[in-house]
Amino acid sequence: LAVGPVVSPPHSVDGFVKEFLRELNFGTGVLLSRATVNDQYVALARTVAHYLAARWLEGGRTRREAGVKVVGYLSAEYLLGRQLGNALLATGLRDIVEEGLESCGINLSTLRAQEVEPGLGNGGLGRLAACFIDSLATLNVPCIGYGIRYEYGIFRQTFVDGRQVEQPDAWLSLGSPWEFPHPEAAVQVDFGGTTEEYVDEDGTPRRRWLPSWNVLGVPYNYMVPGYHNGRVNTLRLWSAQATKAFDLQIFNSGDYAEAVRAQTFAENISKVLYPEDSTPQGRELRLQQQYFFVACSLRDFIERELPADFDLHDLPERIIFQLNDTHPVIAVPELMRLLVDERKMDWDEAWAVTQKCFAYTCHTLLPEALEVWPTEMLAKLLPRHLEIIYQINDGFLREVREAFPGDEMRARRMSIVTDYPERAVRMAYLATVAGAKVNGVAELHSQLLRDKVLPDFSEYWPEKFTNVTNGVTPRRFIRLANWNFTRLINETIGTGWVTDLDRLAELEPYAEDPEFRARFRQVKAANKERLAKLLVARDGIVLPEGHLLDVMVKRLHEYKRQSMKLLHILSTYEQIISGAIDPATVTPRTFVFGAKAAPGYKMAKETIFAINAVAATLAADERTNHLLTVAFPANYNVTLAEKLIPAADLSEQISLAGKEASGTGNMKFALNGALTIGTDDGANVEIRELVGDDNFILFGMSEPEVADLQARGYNPAAVYESNPLLKRAIDLLASGHFTEGNRDAMNPLVMDLLYNDRFLALADFQSYIEAQAKVDELYADPDAWSRKAILNVARTGFFSSDRSMREYLDRIWHAKAL
Ligand SMILES: CCc1ccc([C@H](C)CC(=O)N[C@@H]2O[C@H](CO)[C@@H](O)[C@H](O)[C@H]2O)cc1
């Protein structure tokens, strides 16, 4: 039977309706008349997937046949957001589907609201991975994203008495119509055991691993559609299952729990995402997760994407694996094990291949976020990999000693294996030694990587270090999230910007056009109204009209300084209630927070409690609640970001200089016409350089000034004593005013600010509130404000993740579009 190419269903209302009803009846197995909203949503998702599947399958075939170089993106996190809207956008099916559903008496936006977003990430790193794979598909670059199909994603955040309470994220409970499981392609992953020397059939002494237990990795494929280009790449997420799910003998012996113990034990590996986004807990299960998805991915690519007779010496011509931070770095010894132990390749040849197959992106500057794994744990879980890491390190240190004879301190500093505070493997060092390239995610970050985090390595391999400033996908974060603005841009400069964001520059002249500025303000007002409707329905939060929307949304972390934002609010409030300032001179503001704290991060949770306590008090205070409102919708995620960002006037990017690697929220706000108040940190520096000092509200110490102050010694209590405004704000916080008179409730936060303040919030406070006064001044002239906001949009096309991908392709991956 000559089977031709797979064809997608007809792009017509009738064609769609036929496909949808067939899926509803035969796929979901319900009648239209009895279908629940979830039934309708699942059937719709499946139907849209059919339209994509044709290109997906054909794309996979051509990719394999063409033998082109593929980008393998290895990431422990993907913060994808809802899929339906993006799939409708990519396929151009939106209007057909809306009309088709209408004819069935179904409302498309009702079904879109039914989708649970896959929260398979913590924050910046996970969302960046999602933006990157979207851009690679839109740029027609063959890419496979590899990761973990966590059964439970990032926890659902609720507030109880103002305190964060985590709920499990059972995102799969209502079905998962976007995934395609392939149990037949399961991969066995080994763990534990020992290693031994042996002599193989041709008399060569070799080492081998004798693992003691194993699990199965089952791949679930997700489609990653390109925008209007017919390309559909693959995101392959691995789920752990027991090799031997059920032990009947044990069951028959009546020990039912024991009979399924292997199953539960195995499943634990992909059970839940670790909710930390900066301080690794060093749990063995986390290492199991990392090795699990890496081992599945490498074997999957080598055995299923390459011809059976492929010579692995040529592997670098077919794949480049990007290591998304240190989380997948165990892939380096795993590839060496596959090449040397299984494929009997010579060590040096295998090492040469390995060094061409990996590149490493670092996403942090916090020393505590750089993962190190105790050799004791590695010896227990991955004994052969530890041996290989030692051998890699020996070879590397031999080189270093030759290059710097007698400089034993340098060799000790650069060793992948450290003995202090315990014997452990520094994964960032392993990634740097093995990677063809090492990059930071913003100019300042990459410079600090060279100068402060990996100075010995950048001195030894200057050409290995580079920078690729982050970006965001304009499809989701402008075209999809901000339809009101999209329409205005399309009417003004056409639609080309969606895949060529530099074209936003064509908006520059319209910043001088009063009529365009007025329409821009209408767009912002409409987005605020839409947000207000959502927040009252979602959280019972009432957004006052006509307020400056001052938005700070990101993970809760002390270096991001949500506490300093709170001090600004407290200071303004204190001055009003104390009569220090005339309320009539105050710019009415609503401060919107969105932030999850890692469950074990105490000070972050104290800050959330403080923000909610202040919010409640301000809401009840007749003297101020028409002027100052604090809104803290719970469970900040991609879906809420899509509604919040287009409505914002002011974007808070106030981290301590030298701490935020890049930030990507900052880019999304600028591209949606918000002004940024920020420090010279991460990508803020590049945003300010592009939009111009007049259109960016800069404040605070620069990174060198921070380093200088820390070197000189910093005493936050002295700053508190010397700044009356700051003193009154902190005293009010400590007074019990926000906690029914309970003066102890705020102690942890107040004491930390006064006697620790690791991220210098008090030191930057004065500069910050002066900058905020400038914001009030600027906002007093809405037309001037709009002009600056429009210039921000026109000048930030650079921050497209398409541009980031082009840089990776040219300077790191040396791969190209099909
Ligand atoms: C092991 C615990 C852990 C988990 C996640 C991470 C991530 C690297 C943290 C993260 O998301 N970093 C953010 O990455 C973004 C994308 O590059 C940057 O824009 C942010 O500045 C950076 O904080 C570190 C440590």
The ligand as an SDF file (V2000), in Angstrom:
LIG
                    3D

 25 26  0  0  0  0  0  0  0  0999 V2000
   19.2640   24.0410   41.7180 C   0  0  0  0  0  0  0  0  0  0  0  0
   18.4940   25.1950   42.0410 C   0  0  0  0  0  0  0  0  0  0  0  0
   18.4280   26.1670   40.9050 C   0  0  0  0  0  0  0  0  0  0  0  0
   17.3200   26.1270   40.0520 C   0  0  0  0  0  0  0  0  0  0  0  0
   17.2330   27.0640   39.0430 C   0  0  0  0  0  0  0  0  0  0  0  0
   18.2440   27.9910   38.8890 C   0  0  0  0  0  0  0  0  0  0  0  0
   18.1000   28.9610   37.7650 C   0  0  0  0  0  0  0  0  0  0  0  0
   19.3820   29.1860   37.1000 C   0  0  0  0  0  0  0  0  0  0  0  0
   17.5960   30.2280   38.2820 C   0  0  0  0  0  0  0  0  0  0  0  0
   17.0700   31.0920   37.1580 C   0  0  0  0  0  0  0  0  0  0  0  0
   15.9790   30.9070   36.7270 O   0  0  0  0  0  0  0  0  0  0  0  0
   17.8890   32.0470   36.7500 N   0  0  0  0  0  0  0  0  0  0  0  0
   17.3570   33.0990   35.9300 C   0  0  0  0  0  0  0  0  0  0  0  0
   17.5780   32.7490   34.5660 O   0  0  0  0  0  0  0  0  0  0  0  0
   17.0150   33.7280   33.7060 C   0  0  0  0  0  0  0  0  0  0  0  0
   17.1760   33.2210   32.2710 C   0  0  0  0  0  0  0  0  0  0  0  0
   18.4840   33.3330   31.8710 O   0  0  0  0  0  0  0  0  0  0  0  0
   17.6440   35.1110   33.9100 C   0  0  0  0  0  0  0  0  0  0  0  0
   17.0050   36.0340   33.0880 O   0  0  0  0  0  0  0  0  0  0  0  0
   17.5240   35.5230   35.3660 C   0  0  0  0  0  0  0  0  0  0  0  0
   18.2310   36.7050   35.5890 O   0  0  0  0  0  0  0  0  0  0  0  0
   18.0670   34.4260   36.2770 C   0  0  0  0  0  0  0  0  0  0  0  0
   17.8260   34.7160   37.6450 O   0  0  0  0  0  0  0  0  0  0  0  0
   19.3500   28.0210   39.7180 C   0  0  0  0  0  0  0  0  0  0  0  0
   19.4390   27.0820   40.7450 C   0  0  0  0  0  0  0  0  0  0  0  0
  1  2  1  0
  2  3  1  0
  3  4  1  0
  3 25  2  0
  4  5  2  0
  5  6  1  0
  6  7  1  0
  6 24  2  0
  7  8  1  0
  7  9  1  0
  9 10  1  0
 10 11  2  0
 10 12  1  0
 12 13  1  0
 13 14  1  0
 13 22  1  0
 14 15  1  0
 15 16  1  0
 15 18  1  0
 16 17  1  0
 18 19  1  0
 18 20  1  0
 20 21  1  0
 20 22  1  0
 22 23  1  0
 24 25  1  0
M  END
$$$$
